Amino acid sequence: MDTKHLSARSRAQRGNVRTRTHHSRGGVIHDNNREHARYTVIGNHLAQHRELSLTAIGLSAHIQSLPTGAPVDIRTLAARFPEGRERIAAALRELEQHGYIRRERERTPEGQIITRTISCNMPAAARREAALQDPSAPPPEPMSEPQTLTLPRPRREPRPLSVPQPGHSNAELLRQALDLLAGLRHHDPRLLLSERDAEVLAPGVVAWLEREVGPELVRAALTACLPTGPLHRPAALLAHRLTTQLPPPPTFRAARPPRPHPLQCCDGCGRGFRAPEPGTCRDCRATAST
């Protein structure tokens, strides 16, 4: 009867239980020690709220941990935390919108009007109690974790088209460029362009034509090895090819020197001289004029 059970935990040991839970697929590991004093119970409906910001969640947890009568005005909270007045004010509005705090104005016996902040750790339960007291109130929301709200993704505006610009304005080359672009749909129906896209791409085609690249070569460069499947934005594909495959300018050709006039025999003195046609030399023309 006096045998001691050495394997049994003492009362002090049982009060300081440490648990460590994890999952085989990775993620967070909880290394927990059980609290016995100075702790606050926070529900998962707050800690895992889908619509509250992290600032609002943390601020609600802080307010719930304060003793009754502690100041929770914006100035006091901004002095306590580094977020600043604007972010704290926004977080308080979030908590008020979702029912975690309520603000009530009342008059003190001295006649001063003050604002009391009421912290609610379970807004759904508070709404349920209010509905029981007021049958005309709307039905309370179920006490469950907020559902995931799927919002549509913002629609991205397409990037503006960018093509090489010609060195000079040429109405004839611009007309050829527009005709070339309009005819691409005959090669591939997916290359059907709007009038606006054709006007934006035309200067890039003119830049090719200025570099002595014929329309057939330009058309071949734009339509060769097109990707399979639908083209969601054919104008962007053509703008990319006009830019990245732009050929270099033509090689500079030096002007040839003029050919000298043929050698002629002067009819006056018989001396040879260069002139486009037979006749007299310069000296004989000068003597004849005096």
C-alpha positions in Angstrom: 0.0 0.0 0.0 3.0 2.3 0.6 4.5 1.6 -2.8 5.1 4.8 -4.8 4.3 5.0 -8.4 7.4 6.7 -9.8 6.1 6.7 -13.4 3.1 8.9 -12.5 3.4 12.6 -13.1 3.2 15.0 -10.2 0.5 17.6 -10.0 3.0 20.3 -11.0 4.2 18.3 -13.9 0.7 17.7 -15.1 -0.1 21.4 -15.0 2.8 22.3 -17.4 1.9 20.1 -20.4 3.8 20.8 -23.6 2.5 19.6 -26.9 4.0 19.6 -30.3 1.8 18.8 -33.3 2.7 18.7 -37.0 1.6 17.3 -40.3 3.6 14.9 -42.5 3.1 17.1 -45.5 4.9 20.1 -44.1 3.5 23.5 -43.0 3.3 25.1 -39.6 4.4 23.1 -36.5 2.8 24.1 -33.2 5.1 24.0 -30.2 2.7 24.9 -27.4 2.9 25.3 -23.7 -0.3 25.4 -21.7 -1.1 28.8 -20.2 -2.2 29.0 -16.5 -2.4 32.8 -15.9 -2.7 36.1 -17.8 -4.1 34.7 -21.0 -7.0 35.6 -23.3 -9.1 33.2 -25.3 -9.4 34.2 -29.0 -11.8 32.4 -31.2 -10.8 31.1 -34.7 -13.6 33.2 -36.1 -11.4 36.2 -35.4 -7.9 34.7 -35.8 -8.8 33.2 -39.2 -11.3 35.9 -40.3 -11.4 36.1 -44.1 -12.3 39.7 -44.5 -10.4 41.4 -41.6 -6.9 42.7 -42.2 -4.0 41.5 -40.0 -4.0 44.9 -38.3 -7.6 44.6 -37.4 -7.3 41.0 -36.1 -4.3 41.9 -34.0 -5.9 45.1 -32.7 -9.1 43.1 -31.7 -6.9 40.6 -29.8 -5.2 43.4 -28.0 -8.4 45.1 -27.0 -9.9 41.8 -25.8 -6.8 41.3 -23.5 -7.2 44.7 -21.9 -8.8 45.2 -18.5 -12.2 46.9 -18.2 -11.8 50.7 -18.4 -8.6 50.7 -20.3 -8.4 53.5 -22.9 -8.7 52.3 -26.5 -9.0 55.6 -28.4 -7.0 56.2 -31.5 -4.4 58.5 -29.8 -3.7 55.9 -27.1 -3.4 53.0 -29.5 -1.2 55.0 -31.9 1.2 55.7 -29.0 1.2 52.0 -28.2 1.8 50.6 -31.7 3.9 51.7 -34.7 1.1 51.5 -37.2 0.1 55.1 -36.9 -3.3 56.8 -36.5 -4.6 56.2 -40.0 -4.1 52.5 -40.0 -5.4 52.1 -36.5 -8.5 54.2 -37.4 -9.1 52.0 -40.4 -8.7 48.8 -38.3 -11.2 50.1 -35.8 -13.7 50.8 -38.6 -13.2 47.2 -39.8 -13.9 45.8 -36.3 -16.9 48.0 -35.9 -18.3 46.9 -39.3 -17.9 43.2 -38.4 -19.3 43.6 -34.9 -16.2 43.0 -32.8 -16.5 46.5 -31.2 -19.4 48.8 -30.7 -19.2 52.5 -29.8 -21.9 54.0 -27.6 -22.2 57.6 -26.6 -23.5 58.4 -23.1 -23.7 61.3 -20.7 -21.9 61.1 -17.4 -23.5 62.4 -14.1 -21.4 65.5 -14.6 -23.1 66.2 -17.9 -20.1 65.3 -20.1 -20.7 63.2 -23.2 -18.2 60.3 -23.5 -17.8 57.5 -26.0 -17.6 53.9 -24.6 -16.1 51.2 -26.7 -17.6 47.8 -26.1 -15.4 44.8 -27.2 -17.3 41.7 -28.3 -15.4 38.5 -28.5 -18.3 36.7 -30.3 -20.3 39.0 -32.6 -22.6 36.2 -33.9 -23.7 35.4 -30.4 -24.3 39.0 -29.6 -26.5 39.4 -32.7 -28.4 36.3 -31.7 -29.1 37.6 -28.3 -30.2 40.9 -29.7 -32.6 39.2 -32.1 -34.2 37.2 -29.3 -34.8 40.5 -27.4 -36.1 42.3 -30.5 -38.3 40.0 -32.7 -38.5 42.6 -35.5 -34.7 42.6 -36.0 -33.3 40.7 -39.0 -32.3 37.1 -38.4 -28.8 36.6 -37.0 -26.1 35.1 -39.0 -25.1 31.5 -38.2 -22.2 31.1 -35.7 -19.7 29.7 -38.1 -16.5 30.7 -39.7 -16.8 33.2 -42.5 -16.9 31.6 -45.9 -14.3 32.3 -48.6 -15.4 35.1 -50.8 -14.2 34.7 -54.4 -13.8 38.1 -56.1 -13.4 38.5 -59.9 -9.9 39.2 -61.0 -9.4 42.8 -62.2 -9.3 43.0 -66.0 -5.9 44.0 -67.3 -5.8 46.6 -70.0 -3.8 45.4 -73.1 -0.4 47.0 -73.5 -0.2 49.6 -76.3 1.3 48.4 -79.5 4.8 49.7 -80.3 6.4 49.4 -83.8 9.4 51.0 -85.5 8.8 54.4 -86.9 9.8 55.5 -90.5 12.4 58.1 -91.1 10.3 60.1 -93.5 6.6 60.5 -94.2 5.7 58.9 -97.5 2.0 58.7 -98.5 2.7 56.0 -101.2 4.6 53.7 -98.8 1.9 54.2 -96.2 -0.8 53.1 -98.6 1.2 50.1 -99.6 1.6 49.2 -95.8 -2.1 49.5 -95.2 -2.9 47.3 -98.2 -0.4 44.7 -97.1 -1.8 44.6 -93.6 -5.4 44.3 -94.9 -4.4 41.4 -97.1 -2.9 39.3 -94.3 -6.3 37.8 -93.6 -6.2 36.1 -97.0 -3.1 34.3 -95.9 -4.5 33.3 -92.5 -8.0 34.3 -91.2 -6.6 34.7 -87.7 -4.7 37.8 -88.9 -7.9 39.8 -89.4 -7.0 43.2 -88.1 -9.2 46.1 -87.0 -8.9 49.4 -88.7 -7.3 50.9 -85.6 -4.7 48.1 -85.3 -3.8 48.5 -89.0 -3.2 52.2 -88.6 -1.0 51.6 -85.6 1.0 48.8 -87.4 1.4 50.7 -90.7 4.3 52.9 -89.7 6.3 49.7 -88.8 5.7 48.3 -92.2 6.8 51.6 -93.8 10.0 51.4 -91.8 10.7 48.0 -93.5 9.8 49.3 -97.0 12.2 52.3 -96.5 15.0 49.8 -95.9 14.5 48.4 -99.4 12.5 45.3 -98.3 9.8 44.5 -100.8 6.1 43.9 -99.8 6.4 40.2 -100.5 9.4 39.8 -98.1 7.5 41.8 -95.4 4.5 39.6 -95.8 6.6 36.5 -95.6 8.3 37.7 -92.4 4.9 38.5 -90.8 3.2 35.2 -91.7 6.0 32.6 -91.4 5.8 29.9 -88.7 2.7 31.2 -87.0 1.8 29.5 -83.7 -0.9 26.9 -83.7 -4.3 27.5 -82.0 -6.2 30.8 -81.7 -4.4 34.1 -81.8 -5.9 36.2 -78.9 -4.2 39.4 -80.1 -2.8 39.1 -83.6 -1.8 42.8 -83.7 0.5 42.3 -80.8 2.2 39.3 -82.6 2.7 41.4 -85.7 4.0 44.4 -83.7 6.6 42.1 -82.0 7.8 40.7 -85.4 8.0 44.2 -87.0 10.2 45.3 -84.0 12.4 42.3 -83.3 13.0 41.3 -87.0 13.6 44.8 -88.4 16.3 44.5 -91.0 19.3 46.8 -91.0 19.3 49.9 -93.2 20.7 49.4 -96.8 24.5 49.7 -97.2 25.6 53.2 -98.1 26.7 53.4 -101.7 29.2 56.2 -102.5 28.3 58.2 -105.6 30.4 57.4 -108.7 32.6 60.2 -110.0 31.4 61.6 -113.3 33.1 60.2 -116.4 35.5 62.6 -118.2 34.6 64.0 -121.6 36.2 62.3 -124.6 39.4 63.6 -126.0 38.8 66.0 -129.1 41.2 67.5 -131.6 41.1 71.3 -131.9 40.0 72.4 -135.3 42.1 75.6 -135.0 45.4 74.5 -133.6 45.2 70.8 -133.7 45.9 70.5 -130.0 44.0 67.8 -128.1 41.4 68.8 -125.5 38.5 67.2 -123.7 35.0 68.2 -124.6 31.6 66.5 -125.1 31.7 67.4 -128.8 34.3 68.3 -131.4 35.3 72.0 -131.9 38.0 74.4 -130.9 39.9 74.5 -127.7 39.6 77.2 -125.0 42.6 79.2 -126.2 41.4 79.3 -129.8 37.9 80.4 -128.7 39.5 83.2 -126.7 41.6 84.3 -129.7 38.6 84.3 -132.0 36.6 86.4 -129.6 39.1 89.3 -129.5 
